[in-house]
Amino acid sequence: MTDNKIDMFKLVEQVEKQKKMDIDDIFSNLDSVKNEEVKKEEERKQAYTSSNDPSLVSRPRIPDEIGTFETRFECFRCIIEHVSYGTQNVNAYVEGHKDALEKYYSDAYQNSKDLYVIEGRVNDEINRNNSHSSLYDKGYYDGLAYVLKALKRSKELLMARINKEIIKHL
């Protein structure tokens, strides 16, 4: 009987040690993965910021003539899909710009009926984003500004179309 108690006690001790080792292993693995991701991100940004010359950057412009659309989202999508970066822009700037566009395009796709929500999110992120230390960051910030302009332009165009139809029926 006492042998069973000792064996049970040893078994419980071993299980507890194993649990502690498993938890420690999990945390050490998470730390190593996080460190690897941070290093990769730093390397990626460093590769893009080897040339921080702002004269190498030209901001994409929203076209004056876009067309006619039934919904605000369709207009917004057209503006976002037809961005022209030109040939002189640095890859880091373009990638930052595209990241901002892709992020808010997917948000807009999920909330296509209510783009006011997206406008608020973009405004909040613009107000929080003060870092322009690299061309990637500058591109991302300019991408946010482009998204906001595209949202406003889509609203203006849809309001103008509705106004024309109202005037027609009067």
C-alpha beads as a LAMMPS data file, in Angstrom:
LAMMPS data file: protein, C-alpha beads

170 atoms
169 bonds

1 atom types
1 bond types

-500.0 500.0 xlo xhi
-500.0 500.0 ylo yhi
-500.0 500.0 zlo zhi

Masses

1 110.0

Atoms # bond

1 1 1 0.000 0.000 0.000
2 1 1 2.781 2.443 0.872
3 1 1 4.591 1.549 -2.350
4 1 1 1.500 2.604 -4.279
5 1 1 1.417 5.926 -2.394
6 1 1 5.102 6.537 -3.117
7 1 1 4.642 5.579 -6.759
8 1 1 1.603 7.855 -7.036
9 1 1 3.510 10.684 -5.378
10 1 1 6.443 10.223 -7.778
11 1 1 4.086 10.061 -10.705
12 1 1 2.388 13.299 -9.657
13 1 1 5.793 14.962 -9.192
14 1 1 6.877 13.866 -12.660
15 1 1 3.673 15.158 -14.224
16 1 1 4.079 18.523 -12.467
17 1 1 7.707 18.800 -13.614
18 1 1 6.672 17.937 -17.162
19 1 1 3.939 20.602 -17.102
20 1 1 6.420 23.204 -15.919
21 1 1 8.918 22.174 -18.594
22 1 1 6.215 22.280 -21.262
23 1 1 5.151 25.779 -20.235
24 1 1 8.759 26.978 -20.149
25 1 1 9.363 25.431 -23.569
26 1 1 6.261 27.115 -24.960
27 1 1 7.368 30.541 -23.724
28 1 1 10.915 30.106 -24.966
29 1 1 9.601 29.009 -28.384
30 1 1 7.290 32.013 -28.519
31 1 1 10.157 34.330 -27.626
32 1 1 12.382 32.886 -30.324
33 1 1 9.635 33.125 -32.969
34 1 1 8.882 36.716 -31.965
35 1 1 12.570 37.625 -32.090
36 1 1 12.901 36.091 -35.555
37 1 1 9.875 38.040 -36.813
38 1 1 11.207 41.290 -35.363
39 1 1 14.605 40.689 -37.001
40 1 1 13.000 39.934 -40.367
41 1 1 10.854 43.072 -40.172
42 1 1 13.873 45.190 -39.269
43 1 1 15.884 43.696 -42.132
44 1 1 13.027 44.335 -44.545
45 1 1 12.662 47.949 -43.442
46 1 1 16.426 48.459 -43.475
47 1 1 16.630 47.178 -47.036
48 1 1 13.949 49.654 -48.051
49 1 1 15.407 52.590 -46.195
50 1 1 18.871 52.416 -47.666
51 1 1 17.864 55.482 -49.650
52 1 1 15.869 57.981 -47.602
53 1 1 15.943 60.678 -50.236
54 1 1 12.434 62.204 -50.255
55 1 1 13.005 63.623 -53.737
56 1 1 12.695 60.061 -55.043
57 1 1 9.023 59.984 -54.050
58 1 1 6.001 61.334 -55.869
59 1 1 2.543 60.889 -54.397
60 1 1 -0.073 59.200 -56.553
61 1 1 -2.985 61.461 -57.475
62 1 1 -6.673 60.645 -57.571
63 1 1 -7.915 61.057 -61.149
64 1 1 -10.391 63.851 -61.901
65 1 1 -12.554 61.752 -64.205
66 1 1 -13.510 58.406 -62.771
67 1 1 -16.813 57.460 -64.331
68 1 1 -20.318 56.774 -63.066
69 1 1 -21.094 54.233 -60.393
70 1 1 -24.187 52.949 -58.667
71 1 1 -22.655 52.667 -55.214
72 1 1 -20.071 54.533 -53.247
73 1 1 -18.077 51.352 -52.736
74 1 1 -17.812 50.750 -56.502
75 1 1 -16.412 54.247 -56.951
76 1 1 -13.982 53.806 -54.050
77 1 1 -12.848 50.454 -55.445
78 1 1 -12.201 51.961 -58.875
79 1 1 -10.068 54.737 -57.380
80 1 1 -8.058 52.306 -55.242
81 1 1 -7.556 49.778 -58.050
82 1 1 -6.254 52.342 -60.536
83 1 1 -3.410 53.880 -58.554
84 1 1 -0.453 54.844 -60.704
85 1 1 2.912 55.025 -58.968
86 1 1 5.071 55.957 -61.907
87 1 1 8.584 54.670 -62.442
88 1 1 10.575 56.977 -60.190
89 1 1 9.145 55.895 -56.827
90 1 1 11.301 53.886 -54.463
91 1 1 10.115 50.347 -53.792
92 1 1 9.808 50.947 -50.024
93 1 1 7.489 53.909 -50.511
94 1 1 5.291 52.003 -52.961
95 1 1 5.098 48.974 -50.670
96 1 1 4.068 51.112 -47.683
97 1 1 1.467 52.874 -49.817
98 1 1 0.077 49.582 -51.119
99 1 1 -0.088 48.119 -47.595
100 1 1 -2.321 50.991 -46.469
101 1 1 -4.538 50.643 -49.553
102 1 1 -4.878 46.879 -49.181
103 1 1 -5.690 47.107 -45.488
104 1 1 -8.520 49.584 -45.939
105 1 1 -9.746 48.111 -49.203
106 1 1 -10.387 44.809 -47.428
107 1 1 -12.080 46.678 -44.553
108 1 1 -14.220 48.583 -47.044
109 1 1 -15.109 45.352 -48.822
110 1 1 -16.418 43.936 -45.542
111 1 1 -18.328 47.156 -44.756
112 1 1 -19.304 48.111 -48.298
113 1 1 -22.686 49.465 -47.189
114 1 1 -21.234 51.839 -44.577
115 1 1 -17.984 53.471 -45.647
116 1 1 -18.330 56.111 -42.926
117 1 1 -16.942 53.505 -40.525
118 1 1 -13.837 53.176 -42.690
119 1 1 -13.437 56.956 -42.872
120 1 1 -13.368 57.092 -39.083
121 1 1 -10.791 54.313 -38.852
122 1 1 -8.529 55.951 -41.422
123 1 1 -8.791 59.321 -39.658
124 1 1 -7.911 57.689 -36.349
125 1 1 -4.884 55.949 -37.812
126 1 1 -3.689 59.133 -39.531
127 1 1 -3.918 60.974 -36.218
128 1 1 -1.962 58.215 -34.421
129 1 1 0.684 57.785 -37.117
130 1 1 3.499 60.246 -36.499
131 1 1 6.372 58.118 -37.745
132 1 1 7.828 59.118 -41.095
133 1 1 11.314 57.869 -40.328
134 1 1 11.579 55.618 -43.364
135 1 1 10.273 55.656 -46.900
136 1 1 8.045 52.689 -46.061
137 1 1 6.440 54.670 -43.204
138 1 1 6.050 57.728 -45.431
139 1 1 4.439 55.577 -48.114
140 1 1 2.083 54.036 -45.570
141 1 1 1.091 57.460 -44.249
142 1 1 0.555 58.802 -47.786
143 1 1 -1.460 55.652 -48.522
144 1 1 -3.724 56.451 -45.578
145 1 1 -4.187 59.980 -46.913
146 1 1 -4.940 58.554 -50.375
147 1 1 -7.579 56.200 -48.934
148 1 1 -9.202 59.097 -47.087
149 1 1 -9.226 61.213 -50.269
150 1 1 -10.674 58.295 -52.235
151 1 1 -13.447 57.864 -49.660
152 1 1 -14.278 61.568 -49.779
153 1 1 -14.127 61.667 -53.575
154 1 1 -16.467 58.661 -53.839
155 1 1 -18.915 60.430 -51.519
156 1 1 -18.749 63.642 -53.569
157 1 1 -19.297 61.831 -56.863
158 1 1 -22.255 59.875 -55.553
159 1 1 -23.806 63.033 -54.072
160 1 1 -23.355 64.832 -57.406
161 1 1 -25.025 61.962 -59.272
162 1 1 -27.960 61.935 -56.841
163 1 1 -28.252 65.725 -57.120
164 1 1 -28.427 65.499 -60.933
165 1 1 -31.176 62.895 -60.745
166 1 1 -33.177 64.968 -58.273
167 1 1 -32.865 68.041 -60.493
168 1 1 -34.012 65.961 -63.495
169 1 1 -37.198 64.935 -61.739
170 1 1 -38.085 68.434 -60.555

Bonds

1 1 1 2
2 1 2 3
3 1 3 4
4 1 4 5
5 1 5 6
6 1 6 7
7 1 7 8
8 1 8 9
9 1 9 10
10 1 10 11
11 1 11 12
12 1 12 13
13 1 13 14
14 1 14 15
15 1 15 16
16 1 16 17
17 1 17 18
18 1 18 19
19 1 19 20
20 1 20 21
21 1 21 22
22 1 22 23
23 1 23 24
24 1 24 25
25 1 25 26
26 1 26 27
27 1 27 28
28 1 28 29
29 1 29 30
30 1 30 31
31 1 31 32
32 1 32 33
33 1 33 34
34 1 34 35
35 1 35 36
36 1 36 37
37 1 37 38
38 1 38 39
39 1 39 40
40 1 40 41
41 1 41 42
42 1 42 43
43 1 43 44
44 1 44 45
45 1 45 46
46 1 46 47
47 1 47 48
48 1 48 49
49 1 49 50
50 1 50 51
51 1 51 52
52 1 52 53
53 1 53 54
54 1 54 55
55 1 55 56
56 1 56 57
57 1 57 58
58 1 58 59
59 1 59 60
60 1 60 61
61 1 61 62
62 1 62 63
63 1 63 64
64 1 64 65
65 1 65 66
66 1 66 67
67 1 67 68
68 1 68 69
69 1 69 70
70 1 70 71
71 1 71 72
72 1 72 73
73 1 73 74
74 1 74 75
75 1 75 76
76 1 76 77
77 1 77 78
78 1 78 79
79 1 79 80
80 1 80 81
81 1 81 82
82 1 82 83
83 1 83 84
84 1 84 85
85 1 85 86
86 1 86 87
87 1 87 88
88 1 88 89
89 1 89 90
90 1 90 91
91 1 91 92
92 1 92 93
93 1 93 94
94 1 94 95
95 1 95 96
96 1 96 97
97 1 97 98
98 1 98 99
99 1 99 100
100 1 100 101
101 1 101 102
102 1 102 103
103 1 103 104
104 1 104 105
105 1 105 106
106 1 106 107
107 1 107 108
108 1 108 109
109 1 109 110
110 1 110 111
111 1 111 112
112 1 112 113
113 1 113 114
114 1 114 115
115 1 115 116
116 1 116 117
117 1 117 118
118 1 118 119
119 1 119 120
120 1 120 121
121 1 121 122
122 1 122 123
123 1 123 124
124 1 124 125
125 1 125 126
126 1 126 127
127 1 127 128
128 1 128 129
129 1 129 130
130 1 130 131
131 1 131 132
132 1 132 133
133 1 133 134
134 1 134 135
135 1 135 136
136 1 136 137
137 1 137 138
138 1 138 139
139 1 139 140
140 1 140 141
141 1 141 142
142 1 142 143
143 1 143 144
144 1 144 145
145 1 145 146
146 1 146 147
147 1 147 148
148 1 148 149
149 1 149 150
150 1 150 151
151 1 151 152
152 1 152 153
153 1 153 154
154 1 154 155
155 1 155 156
156 1 156 157
157 1 157 158
158 1 158 159
159 1 159 160
160 1 160 161
161 1 161 162
162 1 162 163
163 1 163 164
164 1 164 165
165 1 165 166
166 1 166 167
167 1 167 168
168 1 168 169
169 1 169 170
